[in-house]
Amino acid sequence: MQKPHPDRRGPSSVILPSVQWLRGIAAMMVVILHLNFHTEWLREKVGAASSWFAHVPWSFGIHIFFVISGFIMILTTRSFGEPGAWTSFLARRLVRIVPLYWLLTTVMVAGVLMSPHSLELPADKWRYIVSSYLFIPVLRTADDLRPILGQGWTLDYEMFFYAAFAFAILWPRRTGMAILTIGFLTLAILGRNLDISTPMLFTWTDGIILEFILGIQLGMIYQSGWRLSRPTAVVFVLAGVALGYPEFNWPAVFSAGLPAMLIVGGLVLCPRLEDSAATGWLTVLGNASYSIYLSHTLVLRPFRDVWARLIDGAWSPFMFFVAGVLVSVAVGCAIHYLVERPMLRYLSHRLRASPAPPALPVAAAVG
């Protein structure tokens, strides 16, 4: 590790190319995770054996996302302890996360209402649907804690993190981050023996919340000026992959969080890599990663059903997998450019144009 030095890009330079590449990689890992379910169904249909590829822990992409989230939040927030800073932070995060999620959740709700047997819902389905919109963890079935748009379960954690981070913003940065870290550690310890039967407590005390703290710590290391040499950065990334590949029966923060931190750290702390065609494509995927992440499951199930009716044979599962990746990316990018970006641009403009709400002094807001 090299000695600290002033970062020529400046501490406020937030959207690092390597972060976008990681977002693109993480999004594609989640796409492959879900695509494998459908591919294995087709393999069974044609009498082929299960593929080793389906057993790779592609869900690791989620942990990369969580570490990146903590990393970005600390880099984008410079107004700790200032009046009204917490409301501004929450408003920006809500504008960024909520509209597209609500839109695609509505698409999912409409599909389920038109085809009630396509998804098993709890008896009180309307409470469940409303909870899905409000990021409140509620059981879908006895062992399923996903909202109606299944991959939205990660946003239940994200929104809880944002709320906690907004509270931390009320304080000077060092104090706020200490409160947040101690608070999350306490919650993770208290939640060790909880199970899914208490969905809100189970979610908000899950040890996975510590991955946001790892990202925050990585962000503060980045802002301090510490950097890795290129060989050391390669070692970090390879160590993260090696530790993250086996699914050890350890707490998530050790089995996935720390490996994800090593991977993210290796890329954000290393000397800037040269642009290439590959990094260009990863940047495109990173920019569209949120749209790809939210939309791909809406695409893959109907695509599989149409494929199964039209195409058969031993090569069908492999061709479906390749086509599924392309369709997921194409639809996600289309939603990003045609829906997400215009909507975000409009709402961000409205947010900047709206008068700031009267702010309470920090002491009054806390007490």
N, C-alpha and C positions, 0 to 999 in steps of 0.2 A: 504494500500500500504506500502510495506516495505521500509526501508531506502536504499539509493543507496549503492551498494557494488561492488567491482570488479567482473566482470563476469569471472568465472573460464574457461568458454569455449572460452573466448577472444572476443574482439570486432570484429575481422575479421571472426569469425565463422558464415558463412552465411546461408548455407542450413540447417536450423533447421528442425528436424523431423516434428514439428507441422506445419511448412509452407508447407511441402509436403502433409501432411494430408489435410490441407485446400485446396490446389490445387486440390487434388483428389475429395474432397467434392464439390467444386465449379464446376469442370468439369462435375460431375454426375448430379448436379442440372441443368446445361444447357442441358445435354442429355435428362433428364426427361422433361424439358420444351418443347423441340421439339418432343419428343416421344409422349407427351400428345396430340399434334395436330393430329397425325396419329391414336392414340388410340381412340380419340373422333370421328374421321371419321368412324372408324370401329363400334363404339358403335351406331352411327346414322344409319349405314348400317344394323345392326341387330335389330334396333328398341329399343335399350336400352337408358335410360335417361343419361344425362350428369353426370359425376362423380365430386364430390367436389374436388377430388385430382387434377383435371386439373386446378382448380382455385387458388391453392396455388401459391404464387409469386416465382416460381422457377428461374426467371430471376435475383433474388438477387445474385446468384452465380457470375454474371458479376461484381458486385460491390466489392465482396470479391477479385476477381482477380485484380481489379484496385488498391485497397488498398495494396495488397501484392506486386504489381509491384513497387509502391513508396517505400515500406518498403525495398524490395530487392535492389533497385537501390542505396539507401543511404548506405546500409551495404556493397555493393560490390565496392563502389567507394571511394578510399582513396587518390587520387592524384589531388585534387582540386588545381587549380592555376598553375599546372605544365605544361611546354610546351609539346604539343602533346597529353595531356591526353584526350582531347575531341575527337580526331580522333580515339584513341584507344578504347574509350568507344563506339562510334558509330559503329566501325568495329565489336566489340564483339556482340553488339545487332543485327546488320544486319545478322551476321552469325547465330545467335540463332533463329531469327524470320523468315527471308525472304525465305531461300531455301525450307523448307517444305510447306510454304504458297504458293509459286509460283508453286511447284509441284502439289499440290492438286487443286489450281486454274486452272492449265492447264488441269487436269482431268475434272474439271467442264466445262471448255470452250469446250473441245472436245465433252463432252456429249451433251451440248446445240447445238453445230453446227451439230451434227448427228441427234438430235431431236429438231428442232427449236421451236416446239410448247410446249416443256416442261417447258419453262421459258419465261416470257414476258420481252423483252429487249427494251431499248429506240431506237428511229429511228437511231441515230448514234451509232450503237452497238460497232463498233471498238474503238471509243473514250472511250466508257464506259468500254470495256474490258481492254484497256491499263491503264485507270485510276484505275481499280481494282488492277492491278499488282503494281501500283506505290503508293498505299495507298492514293489516292486523292479522297475525297468524291464527288460522282456524283450521281444524281438521276437516279434510275432504272425506276421508274414510278413516277407519280405526288406526291405520298405520301410514297415512298419507297427509303430509302437512303442506302440500303445495296449494297455491291459489288457483283460480280457474285457468289463468294463463300460467302453466306449470312452472316455467323457468323464472317466474316472478318471485319465487321463494327467496332468491338472493336479494331482491329489492326490499324485502321485509328487514333483512339485516342492514342493508344500506341506509334505509330511512331511520332506523334506530341509531345507527352510527352518526348520521347527520344531526339528529336531535341532540345527542350527547355532545357532539363537537360544537354545536351552537351554544350549549351551556358553557363549554370550556372557553369559548370566545369572550364570555363576560369578564374573564380574568386576564391579567398579563400573561403572555405566552407561556413562560416557564411554569407559572402556577397552574394555568389552565391545562397544559399537557400533563402535568403531574396528577392533577385531579382526575383527568380522563383515564390515564394509565392505571392509577390505583383503583378507580371505580370499575374499570373493565376486568382487572385482575380479580377483584372481589366478587364480581358477578360470576366470573368463570369458575371460581372456587365454590361459591354457594350453589351453582347449578350442576355440579358434578353428578349428583344422584337424582336429578329430575328426569322424567321421561316425557314422551310425546303426548301423554294424556293431559298435560297442562301446557298447551301449545304456546301461549305468549311467554310464560316464564321459561319454558324450554328453549325458545328461540333467543330471547334476550339475555340468557345466561349461558348460551352455548360457547364453548371455548373458541369457536371459529371467530368470535368478535375480536380476539387478540391479534388476528391477522391485520386488522386495521391499525392497531398500535405498532406492529412491526413496520408497516408502511410509513407511519408517521416518523418513527425513529430513522428509517432510511432517508426520508425527506430531510430531516434535520442534519444527517450526515452529509447529504448532498449540498445543503446550504452552507455548511461549515467550510466547504472547499476541499474536503478529502476526495481523492480520486484513486482509481486502481490503474496499474499498468495493464497493457493489453493481455500479456500472459496470465496475470493474476485474475483478470476479469474472466478469461476463458475457464480457468480453474473454478471460479465461483459458479459459473453457469453449468459446467459439467457436474460439479458436486451437487448442485440443486436438482439436476435431472436424475442423477444417480440415487439421491436420497428420496426424491419424490416418486420415482417409478414403483418401488415395492410398496404395497399398501400395508404398512406396519400397523399393528393394533395399538397405536399410541394416541395420546390426545392430538387433535387436529393441528394445534399450533406447532407441534414438533414434527409430525409426520407429513404435513403439507405446508404449514405457514412458513417455517424456517427455510425449507427448500425453495418455496416461491420467493422468499425474500432474497435468497442467494442468486436466483435467476434474474430477478428484477434489478438487484444491486449490481450484478455483473454487467448488465447492459447500460444502466443509467450512470454508473460511476466510471466507466471505461472511456478512453479517448473516443471522440466521435468517429463513427464508421463512415466510410465513403458511400455516397449514394450509388445505387445500381438499379437495374430493372427489378431485381427481387425486392429491394427495400422500397422501391416505388409502389409495387403491388401491395406490400405489407402496409404501407401508409394508407393506401386506398381502403384496405380492409379495416385498418385501425379507425379511420374516420367514420366508417359505416358500421363499426362493431356493435354499437347499441341497437341499431335497426336489425342487423343480422341476428343478434342474440335474441331479440324479442320476437322476431317474425318467423324464424326457421321452422319451429314446430307446427305453425299454422300451415306451412307449405308441405312438409314432408309426409304427413299422414295421407292427405288426399293424393299426393303425387305417387305414393306407394300403391294405393288402391287402384289408380288408373294404370300404373305400370304392370301390376299383377294381372290385370284383365287383358292387356294388350301384348305383353312380351313374356316369353317363357324360355326355358332352356338352361343349360348348365352355366352359361355366361351371364345369365340375367342378373344375379345378385351383384356381381362386380360392376356391370354396366350401370345398374341402378345406383350403386354407391357413387360412381364418378358423376353421373347425371345429377344425383341429389346434392352433391357439393356445389356444382355449377348453378343449379336452380336456386339453392339457398342463398348463395352469394349474389346472384343476379337480382332476386326479389329484395333482399336486404339492401343492396346498393340503390335500387330503384326507390325504395321507401325512404332511404336516407336523403337522396337528392331531390325527390319530388315532394316529400311530406315533412320529414324531420327537419331538414335545414331551413326551408321556408317558414315552418311553424316556429322553430327556435329563434330565427331572425326576427320575426314579427313580435313574439312575446318578449324577447330581450329588449327590443326597442321600446315596447310599452312599459317594461319595467324601469328602464332608464328615464323615460319621460314622466313617469308618475312621481308625484311629490313624495319625499321621504316621510314616513310616519314620525310623529314626535317620539323622541327617544328618552327613556328613563335613565337616570344615572345608574352606573353599575351596581352600587350598593342597594338602591331601591329595587332594581330588577332581581337581584339575588334574594333579597330579604322580603 
